[in-house]
Amino acid sequence: MRTTKSRSVRVPVLAFAALLALALPAWANTYSAGSVVLASGPSPFASCDVSDQPGTNTPNAELEPMVAVNPLNPANIVGLSQQDRWSNGGAKGLTVQVSQDGGLTWRTVVLPKVSKCSGGTSANGNDYLRASDPWLSFGPDGDLYAISLSVDLTTNRSAVLELESKDGGLTWSDPIALVRDDSVFMFNDKESIAADPGDANYVYAVWDRSRFSNEKASDTSTFHSFAFRGDIVFSRTTDGGSTWETKTIFQPQDNEFSIGNQIVVLPDGTLVDGMALSKGSGVNRPGLNVAVLRSTDKGVTWTPPIVANSLVTVGTVDPDTGAPVRDGSGLPEFAVDRNLSSPGYGSLYAVWQDSRFSNKGRVIDDIVFSTSADGGLTWSPPVKINKTPGTTGALTPSIAVAADGTIGVTYYDFRENTPAPGALTDAWFVHCHPSSGCTDPSRWSETHVARSFDIERAPIARGYFLGDYEGLQTTGTDFIAFFAQTTATDPDNVYFTRISAP
C-alpha cells in the first residue's frame, strides 16, 4: 500500500579531576544525574467531553514518554507522551514536550489530529476516540517524525498515523495513515518509528497486527483463544516522508504473534527489527522469546525471526499490597553502537525484564542484558544488571548508547519503600563501557536518577501505570532520561534529567 502527503515548509583543580577520571577504568566512571525538571504541563484536553465513553479517564496524567534529541541542535530535545489515560486503553490524545535550551524549560504542544480531542474529525478521517503508543525519531537532517496508534474502543477501527515536524517539534504536518483497519479480525498495536541515521531519505515504522482466523469467526467466545495470530507490518519512506509504502514482513500460519517491534539501524545499513515473539495459544504449547528479523536491503526483504533468548517474566506487583503494577514485562528494548571509535562498534544490545535470576523464595523480575556482535545472528547469555537489593525486583528498562560507546540503562525499583502507606518507587541508571566486558554483571555501575514517589497514585490500567516504556536517548556522552512519576497532586507527570559522566 502506498500513501502520499505534501511536504511542509522546511583550572588546576579541574585539570586534576579530569586526569583522575582518565585514570579510572571507563566502566568505573561515576555518572551523576542533574536536576529533575518537570517537562509536562496541564492537560490541553480539559474541555474535551468524553462522558459518553466507557472506562475511567484520569485527567492530567502524562505517561509512557519517549524522547529524541535533534542531531543538528542538541539543545532541541523533544518528548511525546500519552495525555489523560483511560483505564481500559488509550488516552485523549498525545502531547509533545519541546525544549530549545537543553532541557531547562519546556513547552507543551498537541500532536494534532490523531484523536477527536486533538482535532481529528470525520472530515479528515481521524475522528478516533483515543490515541496511544507514542514514539518519535529525529532524522540526520533535523526532521522529526512521530507516530500514533489511534483507535476506537466502541468500534473495530484502528490506525497507525505518522506526522512530521520541520521546526524541532513546535509545529506538525497533518497525519497520514500508514494503515487503517475496520474489522473484528484485525487490530494494529505497539507501533514504533525510526529515522535512518545514515540516510535522511529513509524512515521506518513497524508494528504488530493481530489476526483472528475466519474459521472461528462465528464463535466469538473462542476465536481469541484458539486462532490468534499476529503479523508484523512494516512501512517505510524512501523520500523523506513524501510517500510511504506498507507491507507485511512476517505472517505466521501457526499461532504466533509478536509485540514491541522496534527498528534499529546497524552501521552497515542493516535493519534489525527486535521484538518479543510469543508462540502458543489455546491448546498449543506456550513460549515467549526475544527475537529479531534482519533486512540487508533497507526493508525490501526480511529474514524469518531469529530467536535471541527466552524471555521469562512474572511482571511486577505492589510490594505492600500485591496489587498489579503494569510495567514493561514482555517488551524487550534494543540499541546499537554506531560509534566508529568505540570498542563496541557495530554491537547490538537488548535489555528486558526477566525472572531467571530470582532468589529462592519469592520470584521477581530483574533487568537483564544480552549482546550480539554479529548483527543479531547470535547472542550472549543474559546477565542481571540492576543493583536492586532484596526481593522487590525491577521494572521497565530503557537502553541507549553514548558517543564513547558507554551503554546506559534506566529502570524503576522499590528499594526505598517503607512500611508506611504508599509504595515508594525510584528511578535508577546503570552503565557499562564495552571495553570492560559488559557480559560481566560486576562491570555495571549505578546512579540514582530521581527522588522516591508513590506509584499507588498513578492511573490504573491493568495495574498502576507509568507506561509500557520510558524515554532514554543520548547527546555526546550524556544520557537524556525522560520518565513518568507521580506527585501529591498529579497522577503522572513527565520529567527530564541529564545523566553525565565526570
N, C-alpha and C positions, 0 to 999 in steps of 0.2 A: 504494500500500500504506500502511495506517495502523496504527501500533502504539501502545500506551499504557503508562504506568507510573504508579505512585503517587508523589506529591510527598513528598520528605523534609522533616524539620523545618528549618524555616528560620533706624674708627681712621684717622688721616690717610693713612698709607701705603696702607691698604686702599682708601681713597677714591680716591687717585691711581691705583691699579691698576685700579679699576673704570672711572674716566674714560678711562684708556688703552685698556681693552678696548672701550669705547664708541666711541672714536675710530677704531678699526680697522674696515675693511670686514668685514661679517659673515662672508664666506667666508674671511677671513684669521685669524679667531679660532683659537687653538691649543687643541684638545681634549687632555685627558690622561686616561690610564687609571689607575684606582685599584688598590688591592691585588687580586691574583688570589686568590680564595677557593675552596677545594675544596667543591663543593656535594654531590657524591655520596658514598655510603658503601659498606661491604662489601655484597656481594650477599645479599639475603634469601632467595635460592633455592638456597643451597649444598647443602641436603639433598634437593632435588628430583631424583629419579632420572630421567635422560634417556638411559641407556645403550642403550635399545632404538631410539633414533632415528638416522638416517643423518646424516653430516656431522660436522664438528668444532665442539664448543662451547667458547667462551672464557669461563671464569668471571671475575667481577669486571670485565667490560667494559661500561661505561656509555657509550652513544654516541647520535648523532643527536638531540640535545636540542632541545626547544622551550621557550619561556619566555613567561610572561604576568604582568602587573602589575595588582593589584587597583585599579580606579579609585576606590574608596571608601577605600582604605587603601594608599598607595604603599609602605609598609614590608612589605606582604604580597606577596612575589614567589614564583612557583611555576614549577617546571620539570617536564618529563616526558621520559623517555628510555628507549631500549631497554636491557634488563638481561640480560647474558650472551648475547651474539650468537653465532649459528651461522654457519658458513662458507657454507652453502647456503640461507640465507634465514631471517629472523625471529630472535626471541630467546625466552628462557624466559618473559619477561613484560615489563611496563613498570613503572618505578618513578617516583614523584613526589618531587621535591625541594622542600621547603617552607621558606621563610624568613619570619619575622614581625618582623624587625628590620632590614629594608632590605638584606639580603644578608650580614650579619656572621656569622650562624650558620645552619645548615641541618639539617633533619630529613628522613629518608627514609621514605616511605610507599609501600606496594604498591598499585598500581591494581588493584582486586580483580576476580577472576572473568573476566579476559579471556584466560586460558590455564589449562592444568592446574596449572602451578606456582603460579599466583596464586589458586587456589581454584575454577577452572572445573571442573564435573563434568557427567556425563551427565544428572544430575537437573536441574541448572539450565540445561542446554543449551549450556554454554560450555566443554566439555572439549576445546578446541583445543590442539594441541601447542605452538603458537608465537604470539607477538604481535609486531607491528611498526608502523612508521609513526606514532609518537606525535605528537599535535597537541592543543593546548588553547587556550581563549579565555575571558576574563572578559567577562560582560555588564555593562552600566552599573549594574546593581543589586548587583554584587558576587558574583553566582552564577558559578561556574566550570564550564565544560564541557570534557570530554576525549573523545578518540576513539581507537579502536584498530582496526587491521587484524588479525584473528585467523584463523589458518589452520592446516591440517594439511599436512605435506609428504608423508605416506604415503596421503592420500585426496584427493578433489577439493573438500573443504569450504573455504569462505572466508566471512567475515562482517565487517561493519562494526558495531562496538559503541560505543555512546555512554553516558557516565556524567556525573554532576553532583555537585559539591561546594558546600555552602552555608556552609562554615566555612573558606574560603581554602585548600582542598587537604588538610586533615587527615583528613577522612572523606569517603566517597563512596557514592553510591547504587549499587544493583545495575545492571549494564549492561542496556541494551535493544538489540536488533538492529535497525538501520536496514535491513539486508538480510542474507539468508543464501542461499548458493548451494551446491549439491552436484552439480556437473556438470562433465564434462571440457570442455564447451564454454563455460563461464563462469568468470571469475576476477576478483575485486574487488581493487583496488590503489590505493595512494597517495592515501588519503583525507585530507581536512583539515576543520577546523571553524572557524566564525567567528560569534561573537555579534554581533548588530547593535548598534553603539554608540549608536544613536539610539532604540532601542526594545527594552526588556528582554524583551518577549514573543517576539521573533524571534531564532532561531539557525539557521544554515545549515551544512550539510555537503555535500561534493561529492567524487566520486572517479571513477576510470575503471574500466570493467568490460569485460574482454576477451571477445570473442565470436568463436567459430570456426564457420564456416559448415557446415551439415549435409551439403552435397554432398561434403565431403572427410572426413566422419566415419569412413568405412571405411578411410581411408588415413592413419593417424596419423603417418607419416613425412613427410607433405607438407602437412597442413592448417595447421600453424603457419606455414608459409612462404607459402602461396598464398591463403588465405582468412581472414586475420586482420583483424578489425575491432574497434574499441574505442568503446563507448558512453560518454557522460558521464552519470552518475547524480547526482541532486540530492535532498537531503532537507531538510526544514525543520520547525521547530516555530513555531506562532503563539501559544502559550500558556505560554511559559517552560519548555518541556520536558515538559509533562504528556502531550502527544501529538505524534507525528511522522508526516509523510507523505512518501513517497519516489516518485520518478518519473524516467524517462529524459528528459533535455533535449537530447541530441544522439545520433542513431542513424544513423551513416553507412552507406550502401549500397555505397560504394566501399571500398577497402582503406585506411581512415584510422583513426587512433587518437590519443588524447591521453594525456598523463601530467603529473603535477604540478599538477592542478587546485587552485586556491585562490580563495576568495571575498574580495573587498574591497568595502566599502560606501562609496559616494560621499556627500558631504554632503547631496545631494538625495534620498537613499534608494535610488538606482540601484545594483543589484548588478552587479559585474563579476567574471566567472569567468575568471581568467588561467591559461594552461597552455602546454605545448609540444604542437603539433599536427603529427603525422607523417603524411605521405602517401606511400603506396607500399610494397608488399611483394611478394615473389615476382617476377613479370615486370613489375610497374608501376614507373614512374619514381619514385625516392625523393625525399624532401624533408622538411625539418624547419623549422618556423616557430614564432615566438612569436605566440600568438593569444589572443583574448578572446571571450567571449559576454557579452551585456548583457541585463538584465531591469529594466524600469522599474516593475514591479508586484510587487516583493518575491518574485520567483521563480515567479510563475504562468505567465508566458510568457517565452521567450528568443529572441534573435536567432540566426541561424546564426553560425558562427565568423567573426571579423574578424581577418585576418592583420595583425599589427603590424610584424613584421620577420622576415627569415630568421634562422635560428639555425645558425651554422657552428661546430661544436665538434669538437675532436680528443681531448678528455679529457686526463688527467694521467698521467705516469709518474714513477717514482723517478729523480731527477736523476743518481744514481750508477750504478744497475744497469739502468734501463729497465723494471723490473718495474711492472705496472699499479698505479695508485692509484685507488681508487673515490672519485668526487667528485660534485659537483652538476651535471656537464655534462648538458645536455638538460633541465634543470629551472629555468626562469626563476622569479624571485621578484618579488612585487608589493607596493606600498604606495600609500597615498593621503594627501594633505594635507587634513585635515579642520579645520584651524585658521583661523577666520574672519579673524583679523588678519594672517595670513601672506600674502606676495605670491604664494605658490604655491597658495593656497586652491583646492581642487577638483581639483588636478592629480593625475594618476595616473602612477606611476613603475614601471619594470621594470629589473631587472638580470639578467645571465646570463653564463655562460662563453662566450667566442667567440674564434675564431682569426683573424678577418679582419684584425687589426692586427699580425699576426706579422711580425717582421723577416725579411728574406731569409735563407734557410737553414733552420734548424730551425723547424717550425711548432708553435706553442704556443697555449694558451688564455690570454686576458686576461679581465678583468671589464669588461663594457660596460654602458652606461646609456642608457635612452631614456625620453622623457616624452610624455604626452598631455594636452593642455589641454581636450579635448572628451569626456572620459569614455571614452576608448578607441577612438573612431572613427578618429582619425588619430594618428600617432606621429612623433616626431623621429628622424632617423638616429641609430644608436647611436654612442656615443663611448667610448673607452677611459678608465677612471677609476682603475685600480690603478696604483701607482707602482713596481711591481716592475722593478728593473733586470735587465739580462742576458737570458738565454734560457730561464729555467726556468718561466715562466708563473705563473698564479694560479688559485685554485680555490675553489669552494663559497661564493658570495656570499650574504649576507643583507641585507635593507634594512628601514629603519624611518624614520619622520618624527617629529621632536620638536615640542614645543608652539609653538616660534617658527618652524616651517617648515623647520628645518635637516634635510637629508637625510643619513642615515648609512648606510654600507655596511661590513660586515666581510667578510674573506676570509682565506685562508691563502696563503703562498708559501714558496719555498725560498731566498730571497736570502742567508740566513745560513749556508747549508750549506757544509761544508768537505770536503777530500779524505779526512778521517778516516772510519772506518766509521760507518754510520748516515746517515740523510737528515734533516738538521735542518730543522724546519718552524716557522714563526712565524705568529701571528695578527696581523692589521692592521685598521685602521679608517680610512676616508676619509669626509670630509664636505663638503657644499656647501650654501650658502644660496641659495634660488631667486632672490633679488634680484640675485645676482652673475652669473646666467646659467649654469646647470649643464650646458648643452649645450656649454660650453667646457671641455675637459679641464683647462686650467690653473687653473680655479676650485676644483678639488678638492684639499683638504689632507689630510695623512696623519698618523696616530698609531700608534705601536707598542703593541699590546694586551698581549702576553704573551711570556714567555721562549721560547727555542727548545726543541723537543722532537723526539725521534726517531720519525718516523712509521712506521719499519720495525718498531716494537714493537707496532703496532696489530693488531687481529684482521684476518685475511684473509677477505674476502667478495667475490670477483671483484676483488681488489686490496686493498691496505692501506686500512682502512675507519675513518673518523671519523664518517661519516653522510652521507646524501644532502643534508642541510641542517643548519644550526646556528641557534640561537636569537638573536634581536635584537628588543628592544622599547624603549619609551621611557617615562619618567615625568618630566613637566615638560620641561626642556631637557636632561635626562640620557639617555644611552643605556645600556641594560642588555644586556650581552653574555653569552650562555650558550653555552659551546662545549666541545668534546671535545679532549683531548690526552693523550699517553702519559706515563708516568713510568718510572723504572728498575724498578719493581716491579709496576705495573699496566698492562694493555694499553690501557685507555682509562678516563679519569675525566672527569667533567663539572665545569667551573669557571665561576665567576661573576666579572665585574668591572663596575664602573660607569665609564662614559666621560663626562667632564664638560667643559663649557666654563669659561673663567675667570670 
